[in-house]
Amino acid sequence: MHVIDAHSHLYPRSYLELLKTRTEIPRIGDHDGGEHFVIFRGEEAIPGGGRRLDESFWDVTAKVAYMDRVGIDQTIVSLGNPWLDPFDGPESADWARRLNAELASLEAETDGRVVALGVLPTDRVESAVEVAREVAATQTLYGVIGSCRVCGLELDDERLTPLWEELESSELPLFVHPHHGVALDELAGYGNSLPLALGFPFETTIAVTKLVFSGVLQRFPKLRIMVAHGGGTLPFLAARLDVTWRSDPEAQVKLDSAPSDQLSSLYLDAVLYHPRALHAAAELVGPRKMLFGTDHPFFNADPRTTLDAVEAEFADGARIHVLGGTALSLFGLNHA
């Protein structure tokens, strides 16, 4: 089977140097003879806090070596969080174009083994629309990644309408990925474990639910949206969303069909680590809308747990879609 990793991150060195210019989180600091990526508030108070970076975060040669080691044929890399969210000034669009040019070069550099998504600027919605149009016209970029906020706006904000129009007309996929987390005060005191395990998936759940309840997916039915980490908790809460929608006339003003009808149009990655979770995701969207991923280089990125779960949950035909077929069709890829 052709195995495609649809959820994998790469941080160009130019971007890491940009993060080093920051004095507030998210930032990169140098200490103990290495670079440390500080994302959460609690890490600031810990001497030497943050995630130590190594070449797996920025070196495409290391990415390919990892792929060879674990049996991945092709990888779709995307810039990892915080993207350009902290850089919302006029330089944001310039940086988006610079980074997108670097990412677009990876396909030729790796003979197609590594291809990339672009990144959007965060200064103005108009800039994001312009860059999305440029990405769609770039043959070696296959979509864009963004956080649960775009240009500082939540996904249900009406000011994002021009972006949805552009993404739908160009058929450019959008990969929605968490960064800020939710309930961080309540989750404090346990290192990164609870913010990452709970704060991230609930951030995704809230953002995508608002996208549904606001009627965006209903108004733009051809949007191609892939959601990180199996859609957060959406596969488990879809029926509850339907029940609450049916009992709420106000919610039905913006959305005239059950939320789960809209959720089924999404693509979900399979970064869920267990057959039961994969089963719930597949019940919501079907295996033809699920994509294998590793989240490399985070969480030590051992894909065996996810691969074992995919093999346990899906029969051969469905497994072909999850491991690579869905990525080929969604992103319009060629075999490496």
C-alpha positions as CSV (number, residue, x, y, z in Angstrom):
1,M,0.0,0.0,0.0
2,H,1.2,3.5,-0.8
3,V,1.5,5.2,2.7
4,I,1.1,9.0,2.8
5,D,1.6,11.0,5.9
6,A,-0.8,13.9,5.6
7,H,-0.1,15.4,9.1
8,S,3.6,16.2,9.4
9,H,5.4,19.4,10.2
10,L,8.5,21.2,9.1
11,Y,9.9,24.5,10.4
12,P,12.2,26.2,7.9
13,R,15.3,27.7,9.5
14,S,14.2,31.2,8.4
15,Y,11.0,30.8,10.4
16,L,12.8,29.5,13.5
17,E,15.1,32.6,13.3
18,L,11.9,34.7,13.1
19,L,10.5,33.1,16.3
20,K,13.8,33.9,18.0
21,T,13.1,37.6,17.6
22,R,10.2,37.3,20.0
23,T,10.4,37.9,23.7
24,E,7.0,36.6,24.6
25,I,5.4,33.1,23.9
26,P,5.4,31.6,21.5
27,R,9.1,32.0,21.1
28,I,12.4,30.1,20.7
29,G,15.2,30.6,23.3
30,D,18.7,29.3,23.4
31,H,19.9,27.7,26.6
32,D,21.7,24.5,27.8
33,G,23.5,24.4,24.4
34,G,20.4,24.1,22.3
35,E,17.2,25.8,21.1
36,H,14.0,25.4,23.0
37,F,10.5,26.0,21.7
38,V,8.3,27.7,24.4
39,I,4.6,27.6,23.6
40,F,2.6,27.4,26.9
41,R,2.6,29.9,29.8
42,G,3.7,27.3,32.3
43,E,6.9,26.7,30.4
44,E,8.1,30.2,31.0
45,A,8.4,29.7,34.7
46,I,10.5,26.5,34.3
47,P,14.3,26.9,33.9
48,G,15.1,25.5,30.6
49,G,11.4,25.0,29.8
50,G,10.0,24.3,26.4
51,R,10.6,21.6,23.8
52,R,14.2,21.1,22.8
53,L,14.5,21.3,19.0
54,D,16.7,19.1,16.8
55,E,17.2,18.7,13.1
56,S,14.0,16.7,12.8
57,F,12.1,20.0,13.1
58,W,13.8,21.8,10.2
59,D,15.9,19.4,8.0
60,V,14.1,17.8,5.1
61,T,16.9,15.2,4.8
62,A,16.1,14.1,8.4
63,K,12.4,14.0,7.4
64,V,13.1,11.6,4.5
65,A,15.3,9.5,6.7
66,Y,12.4,9.2,9.2
67,M,10.1,8.2,6.4
68,D,12.5,5.5,5.2
69,R,12.9,4.2,8.7
70,V,9.2,3.8,9.4
71,G,7.9,2.9,6.0
72,I,6.2,6.1,4.7
73,D,6.3,6.6,0.9
74,Q,5.3,10.2,0.7
75,T,4.7,13.1,3.2
76,I,2.7,16.3,3.0
77,V,4.5,18.7,5.3
78,S,3.0,21.8,6.7
79,L,4.4,24.6,8.9
80,G,3.7,23.8,12.5
81,N,2.1,26.1,15.0
82,P,2.1,29.0,15.7
83,W,2.4,29.7,11.9
84,L,2.2,33.4,11.4
85,D,-0.4,34.0,14.1
86,P,2.0,36.1,16.3
87,F,3.1,38.2,13.3
88,D,0.0,40.2,12.4
89,G,1.7,43.3,11.0
90,P,2.2,44.2,7.4
91,E,5.3,41.9,7.2
92,S,3.0,38.9,7.6
93,A,2.1,38.7,3.9
94,D,5.8,39.0,3.0
95,W,6.7,36.2,5.4
96,A,3.9,34.0,4.0
97,R,5.2,34.4,0.5
98,R,8.8,33.7,1.6
99,L,7.9,30.6,3.5
100,N,5.6,29.3,0.8
101,A,8.4,29.7,-1.8
102,E,10.7,27.6,0.5
103,L,8.0,25.0,1.0
104,A,7.2,24.8,-2.7
105,S,10.8,23.8,-3.4
106,L,10.6,20.6,-1.4
107,E,9.0,18.5,-4.0
108,A,11.8,19.0,-6.5
109,E,14.4,18.7,-3.7
110,T,13.1,15.3,-2.7
111,D,11.9,13.9,-6.0
112,G,8.3,14.1,-4.8
113,R,8.8,12.3,-1.6
114,V,8.0,15.4,0.4
115,V,5.4,17.9,-0.8
116,A,3.9,20.8,1.1
117,L,1.0,23.0,2.1
118,G,1.3,26.7,2.2
119,V,0.7,29.1,5.1
120,L,-1.6,32.1,5.2
121,P,-0.7,35.6,6.5
122,T,-2.6,37.0,9.5
123,D,-2.5,40.8,8.9
124,R,-5.7,41.2,6.9
125,V,-8.4,38.9,5.4
126,E,-7.6,40.5,2.0
127,S,-4.0,39.4,2.3
128,A,-5.1,35.9,3.2
129,V,-7.3,35.7,0.2
130,E,-4.5,37.0,-2.1
131,V,-2.0,34.4,-0.7
132,A,-4.5,31.6,-0.9
133,R,-5.0,32.5,-4.6
134,E,-1.3,32.4,-5.1
135,V,-0.9,29.0,-3.4
136,A,-3.7,27.6,-5.6
137,A,-1.8,28.7,-8.6
138,T,1.5,27.1,-7.4
139,Q,1.8,23.6,-8.8
140,T,4.0,22.3,-5.9
141,L,1.8,23.5,-3.1
142,Y,-1.3,21.5,-2.3
143,G,-3.4,23.4,0.2
144,V,-2.9,25.7,3.2
145,I,-2.7,25.2,6.9
146,G,-4.2,27.5,9.5
147,S,-5.2,27.6,13.1
148,C,-8.6,27.7,14.7
149,R,-8.5,31.4,14.1
150,V,-7.7,33.1,10.8
151,C,-6.3,36.6,10.8
152,G,-7.2,36.6,14.5
153,L,-10.9,35.9,13.7
154,E,-12.8,32.9,14.8
155,L,-13.9,30.6,12.0
156,D,-17.6,31.7,12.2
157,D,-16.7,35.4,11.7
158,E,-18.6,36.8,8.7
159,R,-15.5,38.8,7.8
160,L,-13.9,35.6,6.6
161,T,-16.5,35.1,3.9
162,P,-14.1,36.3,1.1
163,L,-11.7,33.6,2.2
164,W,-14.3,30.8,2.1
165,E,-15.3,32.0,-1.4
166,E,-11.7,31.8,-2.6
167,L,-11.1,28.4,-1.1
168,E,-14.3,27.0,-2.5
169,S,-13.8,28.4,-6.0
170,S,-10.1,27.2,-6.2
171,E,-10.9,23.9,-4.5
172,L,-7.8,24.5,-2.3
173,P,-7.8,22.3,0.8
174,L,-7.5,23.9,4.2
175,F,-6.0,22.0,7.1
176,V,-7.4,23.3,10.4
177,H,-5.0,22.7,13.3
178,P,-5.2,23.8,17.0
179,H,-2.6,26.1,18.7
180,H,-4.0,28.3,21.4
181,G,-5.8,25.6,23.5
182,V,-8.8,26.2,25.7
183,A,-9.3,26.1,29.5
184,L,-5.6,26.5,30.0
185,D,-6.0,27.9,33.6
186,E,-8.0,24.8,34.5
187,L,-5.5,22.5,32.9
188,A,-2.4,24.1,34.5
189,G,-0.1,22.3,36.8
190,Y,0.4,19.1,34.7
191,G,3.1,20.3,32.3
192,N,2.2,20.0,28.6
193,S,0.1,16.9,29.1
194,L,-3.3,18.3,29.7
195,P,-3.1,21.4,27.4
196,L,-2.0,19.0,24.5
197,A,-4.3,16.1,25.4
198,L,-7.4,18.2,26.2
199,G,-6.9,21.8,25.4
200,F,-6.0,21.2,21.8
201,P,-8.8,18.8,20.8
202,F,-11.4,20.9,22.5
203,E,-10.1,24.1,20.8
204,T,-10.6,22.2,17.5
205,T,-14.0,21.0,18.6
206,I,-15.3,24.5,19.5
207,A,-13.9,26.1,16.3
208,V,-15.3,23.5,13.9
209,T,-18.7,23.4,15.7
210,K,-19.0,27.2,15.3
211,L,-18.1,26.7,11.6
212,V,-21.0,24.3,11.4
213,F,-23.6,26.2,13.5
214,S,-22.9,29.5,11.8
215,G,-23.9,27.9,8.5
216,V,-20.5,28.4,6.8
217,L,-20.3,24.7,5.6
218,Q,-23.9,24.9,4.5
219,R,-23.3,28.1,2.4
220,F,-20.0,26.7,1.0
221,P,-20.7,23.0,0.5
222,K,-17.6,22.5,-1.8
223,L,-15.1,23.6,0.9
224,R,-12.4,21.0,1.3
225,I,-11.5,21.1,5.0
226,M,-9.2,18.6,6.8
227,V,-9.3,18.7,10.6
228,A,-6.4,17.7,12.8
229,H,-6.4,14.9,15.4
230,G,-9.5,13.2,14.1
231,G,-11.6,16.3,14.6
232,G,-11.0,16.6,18.3
233,T,-14.1,15.3,20.1
234,L,-16.5,15.9,17.2
235,P,-16.9,12.1,16.4
236,F,-18.0,11.5,19.9
237,L,-20.2,14.6,20.3
238,A,-21.9,14.8,16.9
239,A,-25.1,13.2,18.1
240,R,-25.3,15.5,21.1
241,L,-24.9,18.5,18.7
242,D,-27.8,17.2,16.7
243,V,-30.0,16.8,19.8
244,T,-29.3,20.3,21.0
245,W,-29.8,21.8,17.6
246,R,-33.2,20.1,17.2
247,S,-34.3,21.6,20.5
248,D,-33.1,25.2,19.8
249,P,-35.1,27.3,17.3
250,E,-32.4,30.0,17.4
251,A,-29.8,27.5,16.2
252,Q,-32.0,26.4,13.3
253,V,-32.1,30.0,11.9
254,K,-28.5,29.7,10.7
255,L,-28.5,26.0,10.1
256,D,-31.4,24.2,8.5
257,S,-30.1,20.6,8.7
258,A,-28.6,18.6,11.5
259,P,-25.0,19.5,12.4
260,S,-23.8,15.9,11.7
261,D,-24.9,16.3,8.1
262,Q,-22.4,19.1,7.8
263,L,-19.7,17.4,9.8
264,S,-19.8,14.5,7.4
265,S,-18.4,16.7,4.7
266,L,-15.1,17.2,6.6
267,Y,-11.9,15.2,6.2
268,L,-10.3,13.9,9.4
269,D,-6.8,12.8,10.0
270,A,-6.3,9.4,11.7
271,V,-4.0,10.7,14.4
272,L,-6.1,9.1,17.1
273,Y,-3.9,6.2,18.3
274,H,-6.7,3.6,19.0
275,P,-9.2,1.6,17.0
276,R,-12.1,2.7,19.1
277,A,-11.4,6.4,18.3
278,L,-10.8,5.6,14.6
279,H,-14.1,3.7,14.5
280,A,-16.0,6.8,15.9
281,A,-14.3,9.1,13.3
282,A,-15.1,6.6,10.5
283,E,-18.7,6.4,11.6
284,L,-18.9,10.2,11.2
285,V,-17.2,10.8,7.9
286,G,-16.4,7.4,6.4
287,P,-12.9,5.9,5.6
288,R,-12.8,7.7,2.3
289,K,-12.5,11.0,4.2
290,M,-9.8,9.9,6.6
291,L,-6.1,10.3,6.2
292,F,-3.1,8.7,8.0
293,G,-0.7,11.0,9.8
294,T,2.1,11.0,12.3
295,D,2.3,14.5,13.7
296,H,6.1,14.2,13.2
297,P,8.3,15.4,14.8
298,F,6.1,15.8,17.9
299,F,5.3,13.1,20.4
300,N,8.4,11.2,19.3
301,A,6.3,10.5,16.2
302,D,6.3,6.7,16.4
303,P,3.7,5.8,13.8
304,R,3.3,2.2,14.8
305,T,0.5,2.9,17.3
306,T,-1.6,4.6,14.6
307,L,-0.7,2.1,11.9
308,D,-1.7,-0.8,14.2
309,A,-5.0,1.0,15.0
310,V,-5.7,1.5,11.3
311,E,-4.9,-2.2,10.5
312,A,-7.1,-3.3,13.4
313,E,-10.1,-1.1,12.5
314,F,-10.2,-1.1,8.7
315,A,-10.5,-3.9,6.2
316,D,-8.2,-3.9,3.2
317,G,-10.3,-1.8,0.9
318,A,-11.0,0.9,3.5
319,R,-7.4,0.7,4.7
320,I,-6.1,1.7,1.2
321,H,-8.1,4.9,1.5
322,V,-7.0,5.8,5.0
323,L,-3.3,5.1,4.4
324,G,-3.0,6.9,1.1
325,G,-5.9,6.9,-1.2
326,T,-7.8,9.8,0.5
327,A,-4.7,12.0,0.5
328,L,-4.1,11.3,-3.2
329,S,-7.7,12.4,-4.1
330,L,-8.0,15.3,-1.6
331,F,-4.7,17.0,-2.5
332,G,-4.4,15.9,-6.1
333,L,-1.1,14.2,-5.5
334,N,1.0,12.1,-7.8
335,H,2.8,9.0,-6.6
336,A,6.3,9.8,-5.5
